[in-house]
Amino acid sequence: MATSGTTNFESGFLIDDIIEEAYNRVGLDSVSGYQLKSARRSLNIMFQEWANRGLHYWEIGNLDIDLVEGQGEYKFFRDAADGTSATSIPNGIHGIDDVLEAAFRRNRATTNQSDSSLSKIDRSTFQSLSNKLTKSQPSQYYVQRFSDNITITLYPTPDADAAAQHVTMYYVKRIQDVGGYSNTADVPYRFVPCMVSGLAYYLSQKVKPELTNNLKMLYEDEFNRALVEDGSSTSTYIAPQAYYPNL
């Protein structure tokens, strides 16, 4: 028997297919008009709710910030249409939701490149700094998460030497909006089952409340399995503990 030879089902699984499958699970076989609009809205809400469930590794990006002498604050708008950032950001970078880690990078793109890790501090620690305009090589950063932007404040602020260098950071991106019905969802194949189950659960609250509890259990089960699989595995080393009795 021949196999398909392809492994890209999710790339052809369009938003209207996702909606149709979810409606099928609540017993509706033919949908149109407002039902499609309602389902698309629910799918966007569900993606926003996923942001509260932990880190999604497919939504991590890397970015270098061009530093400016004496400028400690760098702003990133969540949506590219909201405005232009105060930093020099590559085109298409938007939707930044948080910063995971950052480093001060010297000699970018050369064989002499070197990184110095920056410590992430909270509001209280930043507030306790006596002179926030001190100029030197940055060693700390403070992140403020607003409704329309993320603001990163470096301490100390870059001096003339540091301004010729960069800060590199790993950041968390928002899951992209659903958009048109002919789009595909911004999720990897591992999350397709729980995405459909989740949408069916959301829709059941509107059209079939008697199915809601069962669909919620199915959704949570599939989502938890996807989260367990999502991630980046690393090597684990186990060393025995030396024990010397009566010494």
N, C-alpha and C positions, 0 to 999 in steps of 0.2 A: 504494500500500500504506500502511495506517495504522501509526503507531508507538504505543508504549504511552503516551507522554506523561508517564512517571514516571522518576525517577532515584534511587529510594530502595531499591534491591535489598537493600543491607546492613542496612537497618532491619527488614526482615522475614526476615532470614537468622538463624534462631534457633540457639542452642547445639546443640540436637539435630540440626539440619540440617548444621552445621559438622562435628559428630562423624560423621554418616552419610557425608558427602562424603569425609572423611579415611579412613574405613574402606573405602569403595569403592575408593580408590586403592591400598589394600594387598590388594585382592581379596576383601573380606568384604562381602556385600550385605545381611545381616540380623544386627543386633546388638541386644542387650538386657542387662538386669541388670548384672552386674559389668563387662562390657565398656564400658558407658556410663559407669559410675563411674570406671573406669580412664582413659578418654579425657578426662573432665572434669578429673581430677587432672593428667594430662599437659599439658592446655591451661593450667592455672594455673601449672605449673612453667615452661612455655615463656614465658608473659608475664613471669615473674620474671627469666628469662634475658635477655629483651629489654632489661631495665634495664641490663644490662652492655654493651650494644651501642651506646651513645651516646644523645644527646638526642632525645626524641620530642616534636615541637612541639605536638602536640594535647594533651599532658599538662603544659602550663605554665599556672599560675594566678597571679593577682595578689591581694595581701592587704595591708591596713593594720593595723598593730599599735598598740593603745592603750598608750602608755608610762606607767610608774609611777615617781615620783620615787625615786631611790636603788636601783631594781631594774635590774640589768644583764642578768639571765638570763631568757629567755623560752622556754618549752617547748611543743612541738607533738607530740602523740601521733600515731603512724602510723594508728591506728584509733580512731574516735570512741568505741568501747566501752572503750578502755583507761583512760580517765579524762578529767578536765577540765583543760584547759590553764591555766597561770598567767596567760595573757593573755586579753584580751577578743576572742574569735574568733567570726566569724559562724557560725551553725548550719550544719552540713553540711560545714565545712572540715576535712578530715582526709586522711590518706595522704600528707602532705608528706614528700618523700624528700631534698630538698636545696634550698639557696637559690642562685639564679643571680646576683642583684644586688639591691641595696637602696639606699634613699635616705631621708634625714631630711626630712620634709615639714612645712612650716609652713602654717597657714591652709587646712587641707583643705576642699574644697568651697566655696571662695570665689574671687573673681576675683583675689585677692592671693596665691593659692597659689604656693609656691616650693619647689623640691627641692634638696637638697645631697647629692651622691653619697657613699655610705659605701664605704670600702675593705674588701674581704674579706681577712682575715689568717689565717695558719696557726697551728698550736698553738705552735710555737717563738716566733713573734713575740708572741703573746698572753702566753706565759709570761715573756717578757723585760720586760713592762711592770712598772714598779716599784710603782705604786699603782693597783690595778685597781678601787678604789672611788672614784676621783676623779669628782666630779660636774661635768658641763658638757653641752654639746650633743654627742651621739654623732657620731663621725667614722669609726669602724671597727667591724667585727663579725667574730665568730669562730663558726664552725658546727661542732658536734659531732654526728655521725650515729651513734645508738645503735640497738639492735635493735628497740626499741619507740617511740622518739621522736627528734625532732630538737631540739637545744637551740641557741639563738642567744644569744650573749653580746655586749652592746654595750659599747663603750669610747669615751669615758668613760660612766659611768652617767648617766642623765638627771637633770638638776637640776630645780628647780621650774618653770623656764620651759620646758624641753624636755618635761617631763611633760605639758604642756598641748598638745603636738603629737603627731605620729605618725611611725612608720617604715613606709614602703611597700616591698614587696618582690615580686619575681617568683620563684616557686618551682616545683620539679619535683614533679609528683604521681605516685604509683604507678598503674599500670594496674589498674583495678578487677577484683576476682575474678570468675570465671565465674558463680558462683551457680547458680540453677535452670536447667533445660534449656529453659525457655521464655523465658529472657533473650536479649538480643543482646549481642555482645561490645563491649567498650569500645575499639574501634579504628575509624579512618576507613576509607572504602571502598578507599583505595589499598593498605591492608594486608590486605584480605580474602584475596587470592590467596596471599600468603606465610604468612598464618595457617593456612590449610587445608593448604598444602604442609608447613609446619612440624609441624602435628599429625600428618599422615600419616607424616612422618619419625620422630617420636617413637613412634608406634604400631608402626611397622615393627620397631623394636628389640625389641618384645615378641612380635609375632605372625608377622612375615615378615622375619627378619634378612637374607635374601638380597637384599631390595630396599633395604636401608638406605642403601648408598652412593649409588645413583642418586637416591633421594629426597632425600638430604642435599644433593647438588649442585643439584637443582631448587629446593629450599628456599632455599639460600644465594643463588642467582641472583635469585630473586624478592624476597628480603628486601633485597638490595643495591639493586635497582632502586627499591624502595619508599623506602629511606632517601635515595637521591639526589633523588627527587621531593619528599620531605617537607622542609619548611623554609620560610623566609620570604625571598623574593627582594628584593634592594635594588638601587638604582641604582649603576652602576659608572662611574667617571670615569677616563679615561686622558689624561694630560697629557704632551706631549713634553718631554724633558730638554734644556735649553739647553746648548750646547757651544761654547766659544770657544777655538779652537786658537791656540797661540803667544802666549797672553796671560799 
